[in-house]
Amino acid sequence: MSGITSGTVFYLDQMIGVKPNRIASRTLDFSEVADDRAGAAEWVLYAMDQGETISSETSPESKLIYVLEGELHMLVDDKPCHLPQGASVCVKRNTWHEFAAQSSCKFLQIKI
C-alpha cells in the first residue's frame, strides 16, 4: 500500500529513497481512491544514485517523466534532454529512450 487515501496529504519525494550504487522503483497504488482502477494511469517512482543508468528501451505506452529531486539526463530518440529538479519530458510510445543520473535523483514516471 502506498498510503495514498482520499483527503490525505502525501509527498512523492518522501515515498522512495536513494540507495548507494542502486536504482530503486516503487509503483504507487491508487486503488483506494481510483473510480476506475482498470483505466488508471500507472505511476512509478524511481530513485537513482549518481552515475546509475537505465539502458536504452522502448515502451508500448507513452510516458511523462517528472524530476522530483536532483538532475537526470535522458536521450529521447537520440535527442539529449537535461532535466533538473522540477523539469518534465514526454516520451512517445515505441520511442527509444535512456536515463542517466548526473546526481542522485528521484523522478516520477506516469504512463499516459
LOTORMAR-325085 format. One record per residue: residue in one letter; x negated, y, z negated of N, C-alpha, C in turn. Coordinates in steps of 0.05 Angstrom, whole numbers, plus 5000, padded with zeros to 4 digits. Each point is the difference from the previous one (the first is absolute). Example, Ala and Ser with C-alpha at 12.3 -4.5 7.8 and 13.67 -1.06 7.14 Angstrom:
A473648864844501850245000498250245000;S500750215014498450244999501550224986;
This chain:
M498349765000501750245000498250255000;S500850195015498550255002500650204979;G502149964984500950204981501550235014;I500949965024501550205014502949954997;T501350174984502949984996501250275004;S502650015005501450245005499850204977;G499250245007499850214980497450004983;T498249825006497549984985497850135017;V498550194987497850135014497649805000;F498749985024497649835002497950155016;Y497549924996497750125013498649795017;L500150025026498949815018497049964995;D498550224995497149984996499349854974;Q501949974982499449864975500949705001;M501149925023501049735002498049805011;I497650105006497849835010497450134992;G498049834995497350104993497949915019;V497950175002497749935017498349804984;K499149795013498349804988497350005014;P497849984985497450025012499649795022;N499150105023499349835023502449835010;R502450104997502449845008502150185014;I501849865012502550135010502349874986;A501750164988502449904986502550095015;S502149844999502550085011502349924982;R502250155002502349944984502550085016;T501749805005502550065014502050094979;L501450235006501950114982502749875004;D501449964978502649865000502250214994;F501750055020502250194996502749864998;S499949744994502549845000502050104979;E499150134979501950104980501450255008;V499050145020501250255009500950015029;A499149805016500750005028502949915005;D501450145017502749935007500049765019;D498049995018499949805020497149895001;R499549804983497249894998499049905026;A501749885016499149895026499050215018;G501150254999499250215018497950194987;A499149954976498250184986497249995013;A498750235001497350025010498149874979;E497849895010498049884982497950204993;W499750044974498050194989497849844986;V497550055008497749864988498050214991;L499149984975497950174990497349865004;Y498050145008497349895002498050174984;A498049874989497850144986497549885011;M498250175010497549915012497750144987;D497949854993497650124989498450125023;Q498450194993498350145020498449795016;G500150045027498549825018501649765009;E502249944988501649775008501550065026;T500549795016501350045026502149785004;I501950065017501949815011499550005030;S499249775010499249995028502450045019;S499450045025502050075020502349805001;E502550105000502349834999502350145015;T502149855006502450115011502349914982;S502350125004502449924984502450015019;P501949824996502450015017501950234992;E499550134977501650234992498350255000;S501250235005498650254997499550054970;K498050174993499350054972499650304996;L500550094976499250264991498049954978;I497750135001497949984980499850274986;Y500250004973499850254985497949974978;V498050175000497849984981500750144974;L500149844978500750104973497650124986;E497649875003497650094987497649945018;G497950164998497549945014500150085029;E498449855016499650075028499949745016;L501649985021500249775017499450085028;H498449845014499550045028501349775015;M501350065022501349795016499350045029;L500049785015500150015029502749915008;V501450165016502749935010499850015030;D500149775012499849985030497450145009;D497849944986497350125005499850304995;K502050124988499950284993499450034970;P497850144992499350034972502150184986;C500749924976501950154983498850034972;H499550254992498950054973502450074982;L500449854979502350044982499150064972;P499950254992499550074973502549964983;Q499850034974502349984983502350185010;G502449885001502450155010500549985029;A498149895016500449985029501449745007;S501350005023501549775011499449975029;V500449755010499949955028502049775006;C501150015024501849785009498449835019;V500649744999498749815018502349855014;K500250035026502149865015499549705001;R502249855001499849715000498249905023;N498749784995498249875020497650185007;T499350194984497750175004497649914983;W497749975011497649924985499350234981;H499449934975499250204979498349864980;E498350164987498249904979499750224978;F499149914976499850174977497249994989;A499050234990497450014986500250214977;A499449914976500150184977497550164998;Q500150265005497750174998499350064970;S502149994984499750024971502149804989;S499949944975502149834988502650145007;C502049845009502550135008502349814995;K502350134999502649864998501850115022;F501449825013501950095020502549835001;L502150115011502549875003500549945029;Q500849765006500749925027503049935000;I501550135018502849955002500549905028;K501149775003500849905027502650135007;I499950125024502450155009501149895026;
